[in-house]
Amino acid sequence: MFNLTYEFKLKPTASQVVLFEEWLERCRKVYNYALAE
């Protein structure tokens, strides 16, 4: 089996960092809610 992967370094702008942090916070809340069920 051959597994090929790529790795990229992100260089987000300040506004993109804010968006990423908001998305990660939402994902964390959804995950924790699902665990609590």
N, C-alpha and C positions, 0 to 999 in steps of 0.2 A: 504494500500500500504506500502510495506516494502522497505526502502532505506538503503543500506549498503555502506558505504564509507570507504576508507583507506587513511591514511595520512602518508607520508614519508618525512623525512628531508634529503635533498641532501647534500652531502659533496664533492663537485666537486674539482678536481685538478685545478691548476692554468691554465693549457691549456684548460680544459673544461669550465672554467669561461669565457675565451676569446671567445670560440665558442658560448656559450650561449649569450653573449653580442652581438656578430655579428648577430646571428639569430634574437634576439629581435629587433635590429636596422633595419634589413631587413623587419621584420613583421610590424614594426611601419611605415616604408616608404610605404609599400604596402597598409596598412590600410588608411593612410592619402591620398594617391593617389586616392583610391577608394572613399573616402569622397569628394574629390575635383571634381570628375566626375559628 
